[in-house]
Every structure is written in C-alpha cells, then in structure tokens.
Amino acid sequence: MKIPDWAKQVIGIVVFVGGMLVWLANYHVPGMIDSQTKGMSNDVSSLKTAVADEKGDVQRIDATVNGLMKELVDAQLASLRGIKNQSAGVAKERLSFIEHLVGEAKQAGILANPAIVAEAGRNALDLTQNLELRLAAWETTQRLLSYQSFLTPKPVTPEPPRTGPLSNMWSTGVLPFTVSSLTVYSWTTNPEEMASFEPLNQKRNENVPNGPGLVSLNGNGGDLQIDEHRAKNVIFNNLRIIYRGGRLDFNRVYFVNCIFDFPSASRQTVLFARALFSSSPSYFVS
C-alpha cells in the first residue's frame, strides 16, 4: 500500500520531534542541570569563603577587644599599689570602682593577669587595718578572691579524671549536699599523700593503704562552710565558700570558679585571704 505524502510528512514530523525529545532528555537537560549545579556550587563556595573571612575578622576583632579589656583591667588593678597613700575618700572611691570592675570583668569573661589580681588583693587587704576603710576594703577583697578563683585553672594530670556520683569513701566521708559530684584525678598508695576533706576531729585516712591522691568536689554554686575542717589535695569547684574564722588545716587546696563569703575582716579571715592570694594551690593552718 502506498503511503500518502501527507502521512509521510506527519511521520517525519513525529520522528523529528521524538528525536528532539530524546536528545533533550539525554543530553541538553542534564547539561543544563550540571551547568546550573556547578554555578550554584560556585556561589555556595564563594558564600562559604565570604562567611569564613567575616568570621575570621570577627574573631580577630573579639581577640583585639578582649586584649584591650584585659590591659584596661590590669592597669586599673595595678592602681591599688599606692592606694594606702591616698586620702580615705579617694581610697574608698577607688575600692568601690575596683569591686565593680572585677565583677563586670568576671561576667564578661575577661582574663586579667592572675599575678596582678593577687597583688591587688593583698593591697586591698592592707587597708582592712584602717577602720574608716575596713568595710570597703573587705568587700573588694572578697570580690578579688572570687575573680582570682574564676581565673584559676584545674590542675593538669597525666591520667584522665574519673567522675562519679557522691561517695562515702573514707577519704571524703559523707560529702555536703551542695557537692553534686566527686572527680578523682589521681590515685596513690602513700597514706601521706591521700586526699581528704573532713572535720578536724576525725582521721578517716588512718590505716588505709591507698586512695585518691587528688579529688575535685564539684558543686553548682551552693554553700560550703569550711570552718573546723581539714582539706588536703582537694579542688573546690563551683562552690560558695563560707568561712567564719574557725580553725583550718588546708594543704594543697585549689579553689576553681568559687565565690567567697567571709562575713567580717577578723584576724583569721584576713590571714586566710592573704594565704589564698599568696599561692595556688593554697596552704593554711590556724
């Protein structure tokens, strides 16, 4: 049967259109997708690079600002060196300013020079002998103690610390409820080096062959009164330390991120504060 010319034309058009569709499906469309995808990838890469550059700029700015703030805090704390030669009015204003400054510095995470903080604390302590300045000097001293504790890092030990729940182990006894966990940093077989936190009238380490050599008593900012206690090879971490001037026997003790509540500038509290400013770890027997 002879195919009419019009039918041949229709078949030709159908074959041509079909071929075009096949070409579009197999070659043109994937090519366009690849091209667009590469373009998007390039755009995304450029955006990531720009974001990274801006993030780097922000970090550099933050580092610069923090550095300037640290220098500012250091300089202001150093200004307490000659404060005992100032008039009572000037000294009181300066103490009030320093108390506020270190509170803001701690909140902002400014890491001042620990040596300068300790020196400022000792200078503030000297003014507690002046009846007119005692209250202001003592409030500033406590704020500086808290700031120094904020700056104090935990000791680095060869072994990773082991954290666990509260323990009734002999070396610590029944821990105060404000201590939420205990971390063991090292272990020893020497009874003289064992960690302890206990009332002065107890000796929990007697006749014990081995135990923790360094422990951290971790809290959540709760109160811990330390009067009439012995502490050895202990880290007090994130606690509010209360001291009323009672007897203490502290040997190699760290205060990390603690705040201090010493109600009055008695002879014992002043001596203890001076010991805390003198070294970390701290040693004090009264």
C-alpha positions as CSV (number, residue, x, y, z in Angstrom):
1,M,0.0,0.0,0.0
2,K,1.3,3.4,-1.0
3,I,1.7,5.8,1.9
4,P,0.1,9.2,1.1
5,D,2.5,12.2,1.1
6,W,0.7,13.9,3.9
7,A,1.1,10.8,6.1
8,K,4.8,10.7,5.3
9,Q,5.1,14.3,6.4
10,V,3.3,13.6,9.7
11,I,5.5,10.5,10.3
12,G,8.6,12.6,9.6
13,I,7.5,15.3,12.0
14,V,6.7,12.8,14.7
15,V,10.2,11.1,14.3
16,F,11.9,14.5,14.3
17,V,10.0,15.7,17.5
18,G,10.7,12.3,19.1
19,G,14.4,12.6,18.3
20,M,14.5,16.1,19.7
21,L,12.8,14.9,22.9
22,V,15.3,12.1,23.3
23,W,18.2,14.5,22.7
24,L,16.8,16.9,25.2
25,A,16.2,14.2,27.8
26,N,19.6,12.6,27.3
27,Y,22.0,15.5,26.6
28,H,20.6,19.0,26.8
29,V,18.7,18.9,30.1
30,P,21.4,17.1,32.1
31,G,23.9,19.5,30.7
32,M,21.8,22.4,31.8
33,I,21.4,20.9,35.3
34,D,25.1,20.3,35.6
35,S,25.8,23.8,34.5
36,Q,23.3,25.3,36.9
37,T,24.5,23.0,39.7
38,K,28.1,24.0,39.1
39,G,27.1,27.6,39.2
40,M,25.2,27.1,42.5
41,S,28.2,25.2,43.9
42,N,30.5,28.0,42.9
43,D,28.1,30.5,44.5
44,V,27.8,28.4,47.7
45,S,31.6,28.0,47.8
46,S,32.0,31.8,47.4
47,L,29.4,32.4,50.2
48,K,31.2,30.0,52.5
49,T,34.5,31.7,51.8
50,A,33.0,35.1,52.5
51,V,31.4,33.9,55.7
52,A,34.6,32.3,56.8
53,D,36.5,35.5,56.1
54,E,33.9,37.5,58.1
55,K,34.0,35.0,60.9
56,G,37.8,35.3,61.0
57,D,37.5,39.1,61.0
58,V,35.0,39.0,63.9
59,Q,37.3,36.6,65.9
60,R,40.2,38.9,65.3
61,I,38.1,41.9,66.5
62,D,37.0,39.9,69.5
63,A,40.6,39.0,70.3
64,T,41.7,42.6,70.0
65,V,38.8,43.9,72.2
66,N,39.5,41.2,74.8
67,G,43.1,42.1,74.8
68,L,42.4,45.8,75.2
69,M,39.9,45.0,78.0
70,K,42.5,42.8,79.7
71,E,45.1,45.6,79.6
72,L,42.5,48.0,81.0
73,V,41.6,45.7,83.9
74,D,45.3,45.0,84.6
75,A,46.1,48.7,84.7
76,Q,43.2,49.6,87.0
77,L,44.1,46.8,89.4
78,A,47.7,47.9,89.4
79,S,46.5,51.4,90.5
80,L,45.9,49.9,94.0
81,R,49.7,49.8,94.6
82,G,49.8,53.2,96.1
83,I,46.3,53.4,97.5
84,K,47.4,53.4,101.1
85,N,49.0,56.8,100.5
86,Q,45.7,58.3,99.3
87,S,43.1,60.1,101.3
88,A,40.3,58.0,102.8
89,G,37.8,59.5,100.4
90,V,39.9,58.8,97.3
91,A,40.7,55.3,98.5
92,K,37.1,54.4,99.2
93,E,36.1,55.5,95.7
94,R,38.9,53.5,94.2
95,L,38.0,50.4,96.1
96,S,34.4,50.7,95.1
97,F,35.4,51.1,91.5
98,I,37.7,48.1,91.6
99,E,35.0,45.9,93.3
100,H,32.5,46.8,90.5
101,L,35.2,46.5,87.7
102,V,36.2,42.9,88.6
103,G,32.6,41.8,88.9
104,E,32.0,43.1,85.4
105,A,35.3,41.6,84.1
106,K,34.3,38.2,85.5
107,Q,30.9,38.3,83.9
108,A,32.4,39.3,80.6
109,G,35.0,36.6,80.7
110,I,37.9,39.0,80.7
111,L,41.1,37.1,81.8
112,A,43.2,39.5,83.7
113,N,46.8,38.7,84.8
114,P,46.4,36.5,87.9
115,A,49.6,37.9,89.4
116,I,48.2,41.4,89.2
117,V,44.9,40.3,90.7
118,A,46.7,38.7,93.6
119,E,48.8,41.8,94.2
120,A,45.6,43.9,94.1
121,G,44.0,41.6,96.7
122,R,47.0,42.0,99.0
123,N,46.9,45.8,98.6
124,A,43.2,45.8,99.5
125,L,43.9,43.6,102.5
126,D,46.4,46.1,103.8
127,L,43.5,48.7,104.0
128,T,41.4,46.5,106.3
129,Q,43.6,47.8,109.1
130,N,42.1,51.2,108.5
131,L,38.8,51.4,110.5
132,E,37.5,54.0,108.0
133,L,38.2,51.8,105.0
134,R,37.8,48.3,106.5
135,L,34.3,47.6,105.1
136,A,35.1,48.8,101.6
137,A,38.4,47.1,101.6
138,W,36.9,43.8,102.8
139,E,34.1,43.8,100.2
140,T,36.7,44.5,97.4
141,T,39.0,41.7,98.8
142,Q,36.2,39.1,98.6
143,R,35.3,40.2,95.0
144,L,39.0,39.9,94.1
145,L,39.2,36.4,95.7
146,S,36.2,35.3,93.6
147,Y,37.8,36.8,90.4
148,Q,41.1,35.0,91.2
149,S,39.2,31.8,91.6
150,F,37.5,32.4,88.2
151,L,41.0,32.7,86.7
152,T,42.3,29.5,88.4
153,P,42.6,26.5,86.0
154,K,42.1,23.0,87.3
155,P,45.4,21.1,87.7
156,V,46.5,19.0,84.7
157,T,47.2,15.4,85.5
158,P,48.7,12.6,83.4
159,E,45.6,10.4,83.8
160,P,42.1,11.5,82.6
161,P,40.0,12.3,85.7
162,R,37.3,9.8,86.7
163,T,33.9,11.4,87.5
164,G,31.3,9.6,89.6
165,P,28.4,10.2,91.9
166,L,28.7,11.1,95.6
167,S,30.7,8.6,97.5
168,N,31.1,7.6,101.2
169,M,34.7,6.6,100.6
170,W,37.0,7.1,103.6
171,S,38.9,9.9,102.0
172,T,36.0,12.3,101.9
173,G,33.4,10.8,104.2
174,V,29.8,11.9,103.7
175,L,30.0,14.9,101.4
176,P,27.9,18.0,101.9
177,F,24.7,18.0,99.9
178,T,25.9,21.1,97.9
179,V,28.6,18.9,96.4
180,S,27.0,17.3,93.4
181,S,29.8,15.0,92.2
182,L,33.3,13.9,93.0
183,T,36.1,13.7,90.4
184,V,39.2,11.6,91.1
185,Y,42.3,13.0,89.4
186,S,44.9,10.6,90.7
187,W,45.5,7.6,92.9
188,T,48.2,6.9,95.5
189,T,49.4,4.1,97.7
190,N,51.1,6.6,100.0
191,P,48.8,7.4,103.0
192,E,50.6,10.8,103.5
193,E,49.5,11.9,100.0
194,M,45.9,10.8,100.1
195,A,43.2,13.4,99.5
196,S,40.8,14.2,102.4
197,F,38.1,16.7,103.4
198,E,36.9,16.0,106.9
199,P,36.2,17.7,110.3
200,L,39.4,18.3,112.3
201,N,38.3,15.8,115.0
202,Q,38.3,12.9,112.5
203,K,41.0,10.9,110.9
204,R,39.5,8.9,108.0
205,N,42.7,8.1,106.4
206,E,44.1,6.1,109.3
207,N,45.1,2.5,108.4
208,V,44.0,2.9,104.8
209,P,46.6,1.6,102.3
210,N,45.6,3.5,99.2
211,G,43.1,6.0,97.8
212,P,42.7,9.2,95.7
213,G,45.7,11.5,95.6
214,L,43.7,14.5,94.2
215,V,40.0,14.9,94.2
216,S,37.6,17.7,93.0
217,L,34.5,18.4,94.9
218,N,32.1,19.8,92.3
219,G,29.1,21.9,93.0
220,N,26.5,24.1,91.4
221,G,27.2,27.3,93.3
222,G,25.9,26.0,96.6
223,D,27.2,26.9,100.1
224,L,30.1,25.0,101.7
225,Q,31.2,26.1,105.2
226,I,34.8,25.2,105.8
227,D,35.4,26.1,109.5
228,E,36.9,23.4,111.7
229,H,37.8,21.3,108.6
230,R,40.9,19.6,107.2
231,A,41.4,19.6,103.4
232,K,44.3,18.0,101.6
233,N,44.9,17.6,97.9
234,V,41.4,18.9,97.2
235,I,39.9,21.1,94.4
236,F,36.8,23.0,95.4
237,N,35.0,23.6,92.2
238,N,32.0,26.0,91.6
239,L,31.0,26.4,95.3
240,R,30.2,29.3,97.6
241,I,32.9,29.1,100.2
242,I,31.8,30.3,103.7
243,Y,34.4,31.0,106.4
244,R,33.6,32.4,109.8
245,G,37.2,32.4,111.2
246,G,37.3,28.9,112.8
247,R,40.3,26.6,112.7
248,L,41.5,25.2,109.4
249,D,44.2,22.8,108.2
250,F,44.4,23.2,104.4
251,N,47.2,21.6,102.5
252,R,47.5,21.8,98.6
253,V,44.0,23.1,98.1
254,Y,42.6,24.7,94.9
255,F,39.6,27.0,94.5
256,V,38.3,26.9,91.0
257,N,35.4,29.2,89.9
258,C,34.3,29.7,93.5
259,I,32.9,32.7,95.3
260,F,33.8,33.7,98.8
261,D,31.7,34.7,101.8
262,F,33.8,35.9,104.7
263,P,31.4,37.9,106.8
264,S,34.0,40.0,108.7
265,A,37.6,41.1,108.4
266,S,38.7,39.2,111.6
267,R,42.3,38.3,112.1
268,Q,41.7,34.7,110.9
269,T,39.8,35.6,107.8
270,V,42.3,38.2,106.8
271,L,45.2,35.7,107.3
272,F,43.3,33.1,105.3
273,A,42.5,35.5,102.4
274,R,46.2,36.5,102.3
275,A,47.2,32.9,102.0
276,L,44.8,32.5,99.1
277,F,46.3,35.4,97.3
278,S,49.8,34.1,98.0
279,S,49.7,30.8,96.1
280,S,47.7,28.3,94.2
281,P,47.5,25.6,95.5
282,S,46.9,27.2,98.9
283,Y,48.3,26.2,102.3
284,F,46.9,27.5,105.6
285,V,46.9,26.2,109.2
286,S,45.2,28.1,112.0
